[in-house]
C-alpha cells in the first residue's frame, strides 16, 4: 500500500472509530442498534486489530507500557483470588468485569499500534473541521430544543433544566462537546472562538457539575499550549496546584466522598473500605461491588451491607451502585490492586512528561480529565474512557524517535 492509500484508509479508520465511540450512547438509544453494543463491538475489533498488527508488522513498546500490561495482569489475578476468598461466583459476570476494566487499555494499545509515526499530527486539521461540525450541529439542536422540546427533560440542576438532546444522559453531551473543544485547541485556537463559545453554552445547559471542571481544564490546556510552544511542561509543576486544590476543597471532598451518611458516593466509599478490610489483601474479586456485573447479579455484599435500606441502592432501583470507578477498585481488588492501578497512572504521567508541545498538552489534559472522572463514575469502563485512551495512544505513537524510555523489541521477525 502506497503512502496516499495508507493515509486515506488510516484517516477513515481514525474518524470512524472516534464517531462510533463518541456517539455509541446515541446509537444504543435506537432499539434496532442497541443489540450491537457498539463500544464493546468496536473494542473487540480493536483487540483483533492489535493481534494482527503485531503478527504482521510488529512494533516495539516502551518499557512503561510493558509494565502497564504486567500490572493489569496482576490486578486481574488479584481479582480472581478475591473471588475465591469471598466465595462470589459466576464465570459470565467475572469475564464481563475483566473485559470491562480492560477496554480502555485495549483502545490505548490499538491507538499506539495501528498508525504510523506522524499520523496524529497529520490529522489535526481534520479534527478541527470535525469538531466544528459536531459542535455546530449540537448547538442548532440545542436552540431548537429550547424553543420546542423535542427531547424533553424534567431534571433541574444548578437552576437550569438539564439538556440531554440526542444523548441518553447529559454527561455524554457534556463530554462529547469537551472532546471537540479540545480538538479545536490543536491549531489556531483564536480563529475558533465562536465554536468555543457555542461549546461552552452546550456544556452549561448540560448542567453537570463536572462540566464546569471540564471547562476549567480546557482553559488550562489553552494556557499550557501557549507555554508549551517553547518549553516542555514538567509534571512536577502540578504538585503544588494539586495540593492547594485538595487543601482548599478538603471539607467538600470529605463530606461528599468519605464521611457523609446521606451522600450516595460517600456510602460507596465507606463500604469499599470496609470490604477491602474484610477481604484483605485481595479484595472481594470481580462482580462483587460497584461494577456493572455486580449490579446485574446484585452481589450478596449489597445485602450484607444492608444497601437495600438506601434509595438508589436497591434491586429495583440500583442507579447509584456503580457510581465510582475508584470505589469499585478498592472493594474488588483491595489495597494491593489499588496500589497497582496508582502505579499505572504514574507510568502514564511519566510518559506524558517525556512529550512536548501540543501532543503533551492534549495528552495531559485528557489524562487529568480521566482522573477527575474516576471518582464520580465508572469512567474507564464507558465509551468515554475508551476514546480518551485511544486518543492518548494515538498521540503517543506520533513521534518516530521517542525520548529514551527503554524500548525493547518483542519480535525480531514478521510472523506473517
Secondary structure as GFF3:
##gff-version 3
##sequence-region A 1 416
A	DSSP	alpha_helix	3	22	.	.	.	ID=ss1
A	DSSP	alpha_helix	24	27	.	.	.	ID=ss2
A	DSSP	alpha_helix	31	34	.	.	.	ID=ss3
A	DSSP	alpha_helix	38	56	.	.	.	ID=ss4
A	DSSP	alpha_helix	63	86	.	.	.	ID=ss5
A	DSSP	alpha_helix	91	113	.	.	.	ID=ss6
A	DSSP	alpha_helix	119	122	.	.	.	ID=ss7
A	DSSP	alpha_helix	124	147	.	.	.	ID=ss8
A	DSSP	beta_strand	156	157	.	.	.	ID=ss9
A	DSSP	beta_strand	160	161	.	.	.	ID=ss10
A	DSSP	alpha_helix	170	184	.	.	.	ID=ss11
A	DSSP	three_ten_helix	189	192	.	.	.	ID=ss12
A	DSSP	alpha_helix	193	206	.	.	.	ID=ss13
A	DSSP	alpha_helix	209	228	.	.	.	ID=ss14
A	DSSP	alpha_helix	237	248	.	.	.	ID=ss15
A	DSSP	alpha_helix	250	253	.	.	.	ID=ss16
A	DSSP	pi_helix	254	259	.	.	.	ID=ss17
A	DSSP	alpha_helix	264	278	.	.	.	ID=ss18
A	DSSP	alpha_helix	292	296	.	.	.	ID=ss19
A	DSSP	alpha_helix	300	304	.	.	.	ID=ss20
A	DSSP	three_ten_helix	307	309	.	.	.	ID=ss21
A	DSSP	alpha_helix	325	353	.	.	.	ID=ss22
A	DSSP	alpha_helix	357	374	.	.	.	ID=ss23
A	DSSP	three_ten_helix	379	381	.	.	.	ID=ss24
A	DSSP	alpha_helix	383	396	.	.	.	ID=ss25
###
